[in-house]
Amino acid sequence: MITSINHTRWYDRIWAALIFFTRLPFWRLHQPPKECYKTVVEHWPLAGWLTGAAMALTLWIGSMYLPYAVAVVVAIIARLLLTGALHEDGLADFLDGFGGGGHDRSRILSIMKDSHIGTYGVLGLIAYELLLATVLYSMPPQLAAMTIAAADPYAKMVTAQLIMMMPYARTEEEAKNKTIYRKMNWQAGISLAIQGLVPMAAYLWWTGINWELVIFLPCLVMYLLYLLIWNRLRGYTGDCCGAVCLLVELTVYLVVCAI
């Protein structure tokens, strides 16, 4: 199977990531081989270039014509529509599973796979969206837009390390999308780093913000969440990846806001 993945074309793998992580009709133009979907995490930050740029432009342009608070909310809605709330769904399932499943691994996985949202998920999503909107509103429009464009791919790059740090918690047949991501080789790792770090490096250079905190604290949050997931599940799921991605990204905004 790994050989067949390695023989897929690089642009098919990128196309699969754009299909998987957005709701834009890329699939109408081209449908890559099924094996390519095992590599989508390797191009996750590249999808973040698209979703982050769309949200940033919506906020920046919207702030010119709308009250700023409205522009922030519209920008958040724009990304929800663009991604189909994929990561928010993961965050809700993650909170329900870890909140209601206790230390019972099988119960946590069962709750996370349930399509119904529970109390923990509802309250968690409300708290997350309120905090996200408030933090973005606290920044000037141009800074908020630039931060979004850098934080989105950076958070995806950091979160992608989860698939290298532990195995998948379910079998391929039990996975929601019937796909298990492959472990990245060194070439994919370098590509992933470039995708996530280039926008962040440009952002830090342009703004002059303390780079140590912006880079380190989100990684610390990812590591703490990794310890929690490993302790409870001994492996990751797609919901875990989505939840960690949003929380790491939110950490970037909180650090910039604090600075």
C-alpha positions as CSV (number, residue, x, y, z in Angstrom):
1,M,0.0,0.0,0.0
2,I,2.8,2.4,0.8
3,T,4.4,1.7,-2.6
4,S,1.2,2.7,-4.3
5,I,1.0,5.9,-2.3
6,N,4.6,6.8,-3.2
7,H,3.8,6.3,-6.9
8,T,0.8,8.7,-6.8
9,R,1.5,12.2,-8.3
10,W,2.3,15.0,-5.9
11,Y,-0.4,17.3,-7.3
12,D,-3.0,14.5,-6.7
13,R,-2.0,14.4,-3.1
14,I,-2.3,18.2,-2.7
15,W,-5.7,18.0,-4.6
16,A,-6.9,15.3,-2.2
17,A,-6.0,17.6,0.8
18,L,-8.0,20.5,-0.7
19,I,-11.0,18.2,-1.2
20,F,-10.7,16.7,2.2
21,F,-10.2,19.9,4.3
22,T,-12.5,22.3,2.4
23,R,-16.0,22.2,1.0
24,L,-15.1,23.9,-2.3
25,P,-16.0,21.7,-5.3
26,F,-12.4,20.7,-6.2
27,W,-13.7,17.1,-6.7
28,R,-15.8,18.3,-9.7
29,L,-12.6,19.2,-11.5
30,H,-10.5,16.1,-10.6
31,Q,-10.8,13.1,-8.3
32,P,-7.4,11.8,-7.2
33,P,-6.8,8.1,-6.4
34,K,-8.1,6.9,-3.0
35,E,-4.6,6.2,-1.8
36,C,-3.9,10.0,-1.9
37,Y,-6.3,10.6,1.1
38,K,-3.8,8.7,3.3
39,T,-1.4,11.7,2.8
40,V,-3.7,14.6,3.3
41,V,-2.2,15.6,6.7
42,E,1.1,16.2,4.8
43,H,-0.6,19.1,3.0
44,W,-2.9,20.2,5.7
45,P,-1.1,23.6,6.2
46,L,-1.4,24.2,2.5
47,A,-5.2,23.9,2.9
48,G,-4.7,26.4,5.8
49,W,-3.2,28.9,3.3
50,L,-6.6,28.9,1.6
51,T,-8.9,28.8,4.6
52,G,-6.7,31.3,6.5
53,A,-6.5,33.7,3.6
54,A,-10.2,33.6,3.0
55,M,-11.0,34.3,6.7
56,A,-8.4,37.0,6.8
57,L,-9.6,38.8,3.7
58,T,-13.2,38.6,4.8
59,L,-12.3,40.2,8.1
60,W,-10.1,42.9,6.6
61,I,-12.4,43.9,3.8
62,G,-15.5,43.5,5.9
63,S,-14.0,45.9,8.5
64,M,-14.0,48.6,5.9
65,Y,-17.7,48.5,5.3
66,L,-19.2,46.9,8.4
67,P,-18.9,47.5,12.2
68,Y,-15.8,45.7,13.2
69,A,-17.6,43.3,15.5
70,V,-19.8,42.2,12.7
71,A,-16.8,41.8,10.4
72,V,-15.2,39.4,12.9
73,V,-18.3,37.3,13.1
74,V,-18.7,37.2,9.3
75,A,-15.1,36.1,8.9
76,I,-15.6,33.3,11.4
77,I,-18.8,32.2,9.5
78,A,-16.9,32.4,6.2
79,R,-14.3,29.9,7.4
80,L,-17.0,27.6,8.8
81,L,-18.7,27.5,5.4
82,L,-15.4,27.0,3.7
83,T,-14.4,24.0,5.9
84,G,-17.8,22.7,6.6
85,A,-17.1,23.1,10.3
86,L,-14.9,20.0,10.0
87,H,-12.6,20.9,12.9
88,E,-15.4,22.4,15.0
89,D,-17.2,19.0,14.7
90,G,-13.9,17.4,15.9
91,L,-13.7,19.8,18.8
92,A,-17.3,19.0,19.9
93,D,-16.8,15.3,19.7
94,F,-13.4,15.5,21.5
95,L,-15.0,17.5,24.4
96,D,-18.0,15.1,24.6
97,G,-15.7,12.1,24.6
98,F,-13.1,13.2,27.0
99,G,-15.7,15.0,29.2
100,G,-18.3,12.2,29.4
101,G,-16.1,9.1,28.9
102,G,-13.9,9.5,32.0
103,H,-10.9,7.2,31.7
104,D,-12.7,4.4,29.9
105,R,-11.0,4.2,26.4
106,S,-13.8,2.3,24.7
107,R,-16.5,4.6,26.0
108,I,-14.5,7.7,24.9
109,L,-14.1,6.3,21.4
110,S,-17.8,5.4,21.3
111,I,-19.0,8.8,22.4
112,M,-16.6,10.5,19.9
113,K,-18.0,8.4,17.1
114,D,-21.7,9.3,18.0
115,S,-23.0,11.9,15.6
116,H,-25.1,13.5,18.3
117,I,-23.6,16.4,20.2
118,G,-23.7,16.5,24.0
119,T,-23.5,19.0,26.7
120,Y,-19.7,19.2,26.8
121,G,-19.6,19.7,23.1
122,V,-22.2,22.5,23.0
123,L,-20.7,24.4,25.9
124,G,-17.2,23.9,24.5
125,L,-18.1,25.2,21.1
126,I,-19.9,28.3,22.5
127,A,-17.0,29.1,24.7
128,Y,-14.5,28.6,21.9
129,E,-16.3,30.7,19.4
130,L,-16.9,33.5,21.9
131,L,-13.3,33.5,22.9
132,L,-12.1,33.4,19.3
133,A,-14.4,36.4,18.3
134,T,-13.4,38.4,21.4
135,V,-9.7,37.9,20.9
136,L,-9.8,38.8,17.2
137,Y,-12.0,41.9,18.0
138,S,-9.3,43.0,20.5
139,M,-6.8,43.4,17.7
140,P,-6.7,46.1,15.0
141,P,-8.2,44.7,11.8
142,Q,-5.0,44.6,9.8
143,L,-3.1,42.8,12.6
144,A,-6.0,40.4,13.1
145,A,-6.1,39.5,9.4
146,M,-2.4,39.0,9.3
147,T,-2.4,36.8,12.4
148,I,-5.2,34.6,11.0
149,A,-3.3,34.1,7.7
150,A,-0.2,33.0,9.7
151,A,-1.9,31.1,12.6
152,D,-4.1,28.8,10.5
153,P,-1.3,27.0,8.6
154,Y,1.0,27.1,11.6
155,A,-1.5,25.4,13.8
156,K,-2.1,22.7,11.2
157,M,1.6,22.1,10.9
158,V,2.0,21.7,14.7
159,T,-1.0,19.5,15.0
160,A,0.1,17.2,12.2
161,Q,2.9,16.0,14.5
162,L,0.3,13.9,16.4
163,I,0.2,11.3,13.7
164,M,4.0,10.9,14.1
165,M,3.8,10.7,17.9
166,M,1.3,8.0,18.3
167,P,-0.7,5.4,16.3
168,Y,-4.3,5.7,15.2
169,A,-6.7,4.8,18.0
170,R,-9.1,2.8,15.8
171,T,-8.8,0.3,13.0
172,E,-9.2,1.5,9.4
173,E,-12.7,-0.1,9.2
174,E,-13.8,1.8,12.3
175,A,-12.5,5.2,11.1
176,K,-15.1,7.8,10.2
177,N,-13.6,8.3,6.7
178,K,-12.3,4.7,6.4
179,T,-8.8,6.1,6.1
180,I,-5.7,6.0,8.3
181,Y,-3.1,8.7,7.6
182,R,0.4,7.3,6.8
183,K,3.5,8.2,8.8
184,M,5.4,11.0,7.1
185,N,8.9,10.4,5.7
186,W,11.6,13.1,5.9
187,Q,10.7,14.7,2.6
188,A,7.0,15.1,3.7
189,G,8.2,16.4,7.0
190,I,10.3,19.1,5.4
191,S,7.4,20.0,3.1
192,L,5.1,20.2,6.0
193,A,7.5,22.5,7.9
194,I,7.8,24.8,4.9
195,Q,4.0,25.1,4.5
196,G,3.5,26.0,8.2
197,L,6.6,28.1,8.9
198,V,6.8,30.3,5.8
199,P,3.6,32.3,6.6
200,M,4.5,32.5,10.3
201,A,8.0,33.6,9.6
202,A,6.8,36.4,7.2
203,Y,4.2,37.4,9.8
204,L,6.7,37.6,12.6
205,W,9.2,39.5,10.5
206,W,6.6,42.0,9.4
207,T,5.0,42.6,12.8
208,G,8.2,42.3,14.9
209,I,6.2,40.4,17.6
210,N,8.1,38.3,20.1
211,W,8.6,35.2,18.1
212,E,9.6,32.9,21.0
213,L,6.2,33.1,22.7
214,V,4.2,32.8,19.5
215,I,6.2,29.8,18.4
216,F,6.7,28.0,21.8
217,L,3.4,28.3,23.6
218,P,1.2,26.8,20.9
219,C,3.7,23.9,20.7
220,L,3.4,23.5,24.5
221,V,-0.4,23.4,24.3
222,M,-0.2,20.7,21.6
223,Y,2.2,18.7,23.8
224,L,-0.1,18.9,26.8
225,L,-3.0,17.8,24.7
226,Y,-0.9,15.0,23.3
227,L,-0.2,13.8,26.8
228,L,-4.0,13.9,27.6
229,I,-4.9,12.0,24.4
230,W,-2.1,9.4,25.0
231,N,-3.1,8.9,28.6
232,R,-6.7,8.2,27.7
233,L,-6.7,6.7,24.3
234,R,-3.1,5.5,23.5
235,G,-3.7,6.9,20.0
236,Y,-5.2,9.7,18.0
237,T,-8.4,10.1,16.0
238,G,-9.5,12.6,13.4
239,D,-11.6,14.4,16.0
240,C,-8.5,14.7,18.2
241,C,-6.6,16.3,15.4
242,G,-9.4,18.8,14.7
243,A,-9.7,19.8,18.3
244,V,-6.0,20.2,18.9
245,C,-5.7,22.3,15.7
246,L,-8.3,24.8,16.8
247,L,-6.9,25.0,20.4
248,V,-3.4,25.5,19.1
249,E,-4.6,28.2,16.7
250,L,-6.5,29.9,19.5
251,T,-3.3,29.9,21.6
252,V,-1.6,31.9,18.9
253,Y,-4.3,34.5,19.0
254,L,-4.2,34.7,22.8
255,V,-0.4,35.1,22.8
256,V,-0.6,37.9,20.2
257,C,-3.4,39.6,22.1
258,A,-1.5,39.4,25.4
259,I,1.7,40.7,23.8
